[in-house]
Amino acid sequence: MSGALRRRAAVGAISLILAVPLGLAAPSAAGAAEKPAAKTVAQLQQDYRNLNGLRLKNLDGSSGVYVIIDGKRFGVPDMVTYNNLWSNWNVIPVIDLYNIPYGGHLSHDAHLISSPSSDTVWLLSNGQKRGITGRAFAKYEFDGNKIQSVRDIVLGAIPQGPNLDL
């Protein structure tokens, strides 16, 4: 499958994931016949954690780039920050990015860090470090060449947030 075809398939799949819970598309012919009388708040809430690691932008170009972390979209504030974390532009355009809950923005100059005494790689953003497992590192497509080494005492002084999950 070519890169362009793969991107189109991903755009279609993500757009469908976003459209079904909003009632913009029916999940199946059988599901379309079963309409509840009224939707509750719980039914309107969608779990977007299956999109963790993806970098997205609106198809119409009306937004910047967002990365999905913990099922929420986090804005990438600028090119410096983007280039601190990734080496490629595997950003997927979607129909309506704003359906995904907003989690804030990565801090300007967020980056990847580690210390010589540990194999753990951390995402440093907004004054906290978040551990990244090997599987999460691969799914988020972080660039291993961008990891900055810090002394153990510096790493220990940074508050720890939740690890990045898949």
N, C-alpha and C positions, 0 to 999 in steps of 0.2 A: 504494500500500500504506500503510495507516495506521500511526502510530507504535507502537501496541500490537501490531499484527500483525507489524511488523518486529522488535520486541523478542522476540516469541514465536518467530519463525523463527530469530533469532540464538541464543536460548537452546537451541532444539532442535539447531541445527548445532554449537554449542560442546559441548553435552552429548554428542552423537554422537562428536565429535572426541576427547573424553576417554574415552568408553566403549569404543570399538573396540580401542585398544591394551591395555585392561585385560581384554578378553574378556567385557565386559558386553553387547556387541552385536556381531553379525556384520556385516562390511563388505558382504557380498553373499551370496547363496545359494551361489554357487560357492565363495567363500572360506570359508564355514562348513564345507564338506566337507573342506577341507584343513587338518587340525590337526596341527602338529608334535608329536612325542613329548614333548619338553620345551623350555621356552623358555630361551634363554640370557640373560645380563645385557644383551647388546647388543639383543636383541629387546624386552626390557622397557623400555628407554630410549626415550622419545618426544621428538621435537624440537617444542617448543611455540613456536618463534620466529614461526610464522605468526599467533600471537595477540598479538604485540608491539603495544603501544599500547592494548589493551583494558583497561577497568576492570571488575573482576569482584567478585562476592561470592557466598557460598553461597545457594542458593535457599531453604534453611530459616532463613536469617538468623543462622546460628551463627558468622559471621565478620564481620570488618570489610571494608573495601574494599581491594583489591589492584590494582596496575597491573602489566601484564606487560612486562618489560624483559629483553632477551636471552633470551627463552624461559623466564623464571623469574618467579615472583610476588613482588612487593615490596609490603609493607604500607604503607598510608598511615596514619601514626600518629594523626592528629587532624584536626579540621575546619579549623584554621588552615592546616595544610599543604595539605589538599585545596583550600581556597579560594585559596591562593597560586598554584595551577597551573591550575585549571579553573573555568569559570563555569557549567557545567551538570552534571546528575546522570545522565549517560548511562552508568550502571553496569548491567552485564548479570548477572542471577542465573544461576548454573550449579549442576548437581546436586552435584558434588564437587570443589570448588576445590583440595582438598589433593592431588589427583593431579598438579598442576603443581608442579615443583620450587620450593622456597623459596629466595629470594635475599636475604632480609633485609628491612629496612624502610627507607623513605626517612627521612631525618633530620627531626626536628621543625623546622618552619619552612623546609623545602626550598623553593626558589623559582627562578624564571627570571631570568637576568641577561644583559646585553649591555653592550658599551662603545660610546661614540660613534664610535670609529675603525673599527669592524668591523660587518659585517652578521650575524655569527654570534650565535645565541641559544644559551645554555647552561642546562642543568639543574644547579643547585648543590645537592648533597646529599651527606651523609656526608663532608664535607671535600674534595670534588673536583668539578670542573666536567666536564660531558659535553656535547659539541657536538650540536646538533639541526639536521638538514637541513630544508629546507622541506617535503619530502614527509613526513618523520617528524613534524614539528610538526603537520601537518594530521591525520595518522593518530592521534596521541596526543590530539588535540583540545585541546591546550594553549590557553590564553587569551592572545592577544597583548597585551591590555590589562594583563596582570599582570607584564609584563617590567619589571624594575628595572634602571636604568642604573647602572653602576659605573665608576670611573675605570680607565684602562688599567693603571696600576701595581697596582691591587687585583686586577684580572682576571689579570694576569701572575703574581701571587704564589700563585694557587690551583692546586694540582696538577690535571693533566688526566687524566681517565679516558677509556675508550672512548666513541666517539660513539654516540648512540642510533640503532639500525638499525630498518629495517622488518621 
